[in-house]
Structure formats: C-alpha cells, structure tokens
Amino acid sequence: MSARRVVVVGGGLAGVSAALTLADAGAEVTLLERRQRLGGLTWSFQRNGLSFDNGQHVFLRCCTAYLRFLDRIGARHAVHLQSRLDIPVLSPDGTRASITRGSLRAPLHLAPALARYRHLTVGERLRLAWPAFALSRLNPEDPWLDTVTFGSWLSRHGQSDVAIDRLWNLIALPTLNVQASEASLALAVKVFRTGLLDQADAGDVGWSNVPLTVLHGEYAGRALERSGVEIVLGARVQRVSEQADGGFEVVTDERSYSADAVVVTTPPEVAQRILPEGVLPPELGLGQSPIVNVHLVLDRPVTDLPLAAVVSSPIQFFFDRTASSGLRSGQCLSISLSAADDYIAQSSSQLVGTFFAALQALLPVARTARLIDGVVTRERAATFRATPGTAARRPRSRTSRPGLFLAGAWCDTGWPATMEGAVLSGESAAHAIAEDAARSTLQLERVAP
Ligand SMILES: Cc1cc2nc3c(=O)[nH]c(=O)nc-3n(C[C@H](O)[C@H](O)[C@H](O)COP(=O)(O)OP(=O)(O)OC[C@H]3O[C@@H](n4cnc5c(N)ncnc54)[C@H](O)[C@@H]3O)c2cc1C
C-alpha cells in the first residue's frame, strides 16, 4: 500500500483488526476510541479484588479469523480450545447428556451423541436426523432463508416445542441471541452449518483463560503499538466530514484528524450520527438484543465442569471462571443468559436470588454452599436482533463514498453478531482500502511518463 493516512474510529475487535491489517499493509494508522480502554463489547472490571467479564464469551474452532486475530496480537496461549467438542447438558432432575463429537465423518460425527441425548424421547431423537441433514444442504446466502424463522422451519421438519427448547435452542440462543422462534433461518443455517455440520471439528468450543480486558485490551494494545498504530483513548468522534480534496476530517471533542480513508467501527446508531448524511439510511432497523450474566462467588467448589448447558431451568449455560477471576478458594460461576429481554430490567438482588436457587436445584453440592458475592452484568445492546429481514439491512464495508468504510459485527459478514464477524469485518474494510490504494498507485504509474 502506498503510504496513506487512515483513521479507524472505535477500538473494539473490528477496529483493532482493521487497524492491525492496515498497519501490516503499510498504512499510517490512527485509532480513535471513545473509552479509556480497547476491546469494545468485551471488557472486564474489578470488584472486591476479583475480575469479572461483562459477559462470558466463547468461540468455536471454525472461527478462523478470530483465532488468526489472537495469533496476531500474541494472545493465543491465553485461551483454551477444546480438543474435542464436549458440552455437558444437565437438568435439575439429574438427567445428564452431552453434545459431543464422535469419530464419524461430518455430519455423522454428532449422530452417536444425539442418539444418546436423554433430554429427548427416543422418537424425538430419531426425528433430529431430518432437519440436521436438511440444514446441511441449505445455502445461508439464499435470500429466501432470511424471510422465515428458524423455529417455524424446525416445526415443519418434525421438531416438537420440547426438542426446540431442549436441543436446538441450546445452540441457537448463545450464537444468535434470540430464540429459535424469532431467529432468521439464514443466520441459523450459517451457525449450524459452519459451526457444527460441515466439518467434524468445527464446533470445538474455546474461551479465554484471562479477563477479556487483558485478552482483547492489553494484548491488542501492545500489538498495535508494536505495529506503529497511534492509539488515542478517550477520543469521542463527533463527526466524519468529506473534504474538497477527496480526503476526510475526523472531529473528536478535542481536535480533528485528517485522513485519506476512514473506517468507522462504532455501533450502528453512532455510525449513523457521525457519518456524512446519506451514507447509512436513517432507519437501519437492526434492533438490539440483550445479554445478562449472573456471576456467583461461592465459598466452595460445587462442580468440576468447566462449562455446561442446562435444560428445564432458567439457567442456560454456566461457566467456571474461578481461575480467570483470581479467586483463590471456593468457586466463581458465571451464568450466561442470552436473549435476556425478561431479565434485563430485573434488580440484581432478584436475579442473584433466582439464579442461586436455580443452581442449588441443579447441583446438589451447591445446596451446602454459601454465596459470598453475586454480581450482575447487563448489556442491553449486546447484539443486533438476528430476525428475518436483517440480511438486507446489514451494510457492506465499502460505502457509497470512496475512502469511507464500515466495519463491526453488525455489518454484512454472513455471521450473527460475534467476535468472528467483528474481526472479519475489520479485515474486510482494511483489504478494501488496500485494494483501492493499489489501484490508484497503478493508475498513477500508467499516467506517469
Ligand atoms: C455480554 C456479551 C456476550 C457475548 N458473547 C459472545 C460470544 O460468546 N461469542 C461471540 O463471538 N460474541 C459474543 N458477543 C458479541 C461480541 O462481543 C461482539 O459482536 C463484538 O465484540 C463486537 O465488536 P465490534 O468491534 O464490532 O463492536 P464494539 O465492541 O461495539 O466496538 C465499537 C467500539 O466503538 C467505540 N465507540 C463508540 N462510539 C464512539 C465514538 N463516537 N468515537 C470513538 N469510538 C466510539 C466503542 O467504545 C467501542 O469500543 C457477546 C457480546 C456481549 C455484550
């Protein structure tokens, strides 16, 4: 890339990935982040000497852009990736099953686990094969798929409400952040095909062993510095304006920056406000879906599972965060609640009470445990609402204005709002800038005598 000045607005995963990719391509990059930290929607805080994440984040082995990003920032050693997919699925009545993969080729690798899936009747288990094979033949880019809900499609493929609740929603909820009954079939196909059905090892689950602010903030910050990216924290961008010379002026509360190209990676409502008129439609209609996490600090260990999904309980998933929280004795469990519309407005004491009781109903040992602390984290706009119709509303990284690019998990990545989508979108904006720069250099060379 010829030396071009690029300003990246926003220091979440999309912004950091765009900035690093641009710096690697030889651009002179300034990254402006409103907060005093990097990492965007992935962050941590301290309370009583312990570290809590704003919400449990997991990824899958198929999240290759995210894994590449971890390599690029030197943080791969700080995450754990299962060598073989294994999600224990518990119920308060003591029934236990697991979603795990066997040695058969995809998509048959899941068949033995589903045949033994004791949360469904034998008849319900047999009926899983039809939608599983049908899903693996659907193309997520087929526009028709974004006109119907995953739930209605599952019902048409022989799935009872119980099967949807006790199996399909276990995957749909944490990945799409809406119930199957509300989710776009297109996004569900993307998740189920890429994440589970197309390749046997795609769904192995990974998570951070360190607080998210360390993983995506500190490691990313050091990588950006090593690459020569100028990082300006506490820089709230008010507007991006086009200049007569074809460049841009990016104005913060403090000063302005001039740039040949700009990548805006903020949430959509901020992008709409700061971008020149007409770049985005006034109503994007992507909606928002909340995630709530209830973190319970207990005086003793109550489970030896690193994670589990739960059926017939208000608990959806729990994760053992003892080591990453810094707790020396006892156990810290984070209960992650996706599509948390019913919980977002409830008080912390109510949520802690409900979920400690649910944990005690689930795990007999928890009945003898004392609750040392209960912390609730709420993210109202955790993701866009992955409902039918969203595919056409998600913008591409290249806008109608040359030099002006968008990135963010809400952009058109094919993925629901995930870390993988965020990183992909940042890379894609950076590659588009590099392509434009290469083209203009070529044109200059052609006109040169
Ligand atoms: C609780 C929770 C749990 C989740 N769980 C998972 C999970 O398990 N797996 C998964 O893959 N994904 C998960 N996600 C989604 C994932 O975190 C996001 O999709 C991803 O982090 C979004 O990154 P981004 O860079 O697109 O956006 P953001 O992280 O929103 O980054 C945008 C950045 O822009 C900055 N900004 C805003 N306005 C301005 C301004 N005016 N000037 C300058 N900067 C500005 C913001 O401060 C922010 O840093 C979860 C999200 C939440 C909230």
The ligand as a Gaussian input file, in Angstrom:
#p B3LYP/6-31G(d) Opt

LIG

0 1
 C      -22.368000      -9.975000      27.110000
 C      -21.944000     -10.348000      25.722000
 C      -21.652000     -11.669000      25.426000
 C      -21.252000     -12.013000      24.131000
 N      -20.899000     -13.303000      23.884000
 C      -20.309000     -13.603000      22.707000
 C      -19.775000     -14.897000      22.498000
 O      -19.852000     -15.778000      23.349000
 N      -19.170000     -15.145000      21.307000
 C      -19.044000     -14.191000      20.338000
 O      -18.438000     -14.467000      19.292000
 N      -19.574000     -12.940000      20.509000
 C      -20.184000     -12.634000      21.670000
 N      -20.673000     -11.376000      21.869000
 C      -20.658000     -10.413000      20.751000
 C      -19.282000      -9.771000      20.581000
 O      -18.804000      -9.290000      21.812000
 C      -19.425000      -8.587000      19.631000
 O      -20.053000      -8.995000      18.436000
 C      -18.092000      -7.954000      19.245000
 O      -17.274000      -7.768000      20.369000
 C      -18.385000      -6.613000      18.573000
 O      -17.183000      -5.985000      18.228000
 P      -17.203000      -4.646000      17.349000
 O      -15.811000      -4.191000      17.238000
 O      -17.985000      -4.883000      16.123000
 O      -18.086000      -3.599000      18.170000
 P      -17.851000      -2.923000      19.624000
 O      -17.226000      -3.924000      20.520000
 O      -19.166000      -2.345000      19.999000
 O      -16.804000      -1.780000      19.352000
 C      -17.169000      -0.479000      18.973000
 C      -16.219000       0.498000      19.629000
 O      -16.536000       1.820000      19.192000
 C      -16.353000       2.690000      20.291000
 N      -17.104000       3.931000      20.030000
 C      -18.428000       4.127000      20.099000
 N      -18.723000       5.404000      19.799000
 C      -17.564000       6.023000      19.519000
 C      -17.221000       7.360000      19.131000
 N      -18.145000       8.305000      18.951000
 N      -15.906000       7.645000      18.938000
 C      -14.941000       6.703000      19.106000
 N      -15.222000       5.430000      19.483000
 C      -16.510000       5.094000      19.675000
 C      -16.909000       1.892000      21.456000
 O      -16.496000       2.414000      22.694000
 C      -16.354000       0.510000      21.156000
 O      -15.074000       0.309000      21.738000
 C      -21.150000     -11.021000      23.128000
 C      -21.465000      -9.694000      23.424000
 C      -21.847000      -9.358000      24.705000
 C      -22.132000      -7.923000      25.012000

